[in-house]
Amino acid sequence: MPQQPFTAVLAAADTTGFHPGLAFFVEWAVVIGAIIGTPIYVVRQVRNRRKDR
């Protein structure tokens, strides 16, 4: 998938009528945070469990 400049993405969104609101960005922020945070959380839990033994 080729990289598109941000202005082209905005222009495409403008012509297609796709105007995401704040909730759209908040939802994606939560999804991306979960994808990044879950492996970190699991690794910490495993390390703590090994340390306790």
Secondary structure, DSSP 8 states (H G I E B T S, - for coil): -----HHHHHHHHHHHT----HHHHHHHHHHHHHHHHHHHHHHHHHHHHHHH-
